[in-house]
Amino acid sequence: MNPKRSDLLQGTLDMLVLKIVALGPIHGYGIAQRINQISKDVLEVQQGSLYPALHRLEKRGLLAAEWREINGREAKFYSLTKTGRAQFDAEQENWRRLAGAVGAILRTAE
């Protein structure tokens, strides 16, 4: 493991997946690559975490999936549902509140 990479905080993977899928239909490997790329290699999503999260989000009705051919192979592409958009918006707002609270504590003088 690269020491400059960080494990995701529990509960953040679903929010990050919803955000990436909100950008447009994408397959699982593409989601992992996009998170890695946007985070400048700080966040790395393992397949063992990603695919169960995708299945869980699909089962909850937050993602829709369809099989498409890409480079001669079938891949499952995910897109955000209306319910998924609402869930993402709520999670994003909660994350902003939490980050603000943590930031306030860290800025406290010793």
Number of C-alpha atoms within 10 A of each C-alpha: 6 8 6 8 14 13 11 13 7 7 9 13 18 17 18 18 24 27 19 20 24 18 10 11 18 19 19 18 16 14 23 20 15 19 20 16 13 11 12 11 15 16 18 20 20 11 12 8 10 18 15 11 15 23 13 14 18 18 11 12 14 21 25 19 18 12 12 13 10 10 7 7 8 11 17 16 21 25 21 26 18 13 13 23 17 13 15 21 15 12 18 17 11 12 14 11 12 12 12 12 12 11 11 10 10 10 9 7 5 4
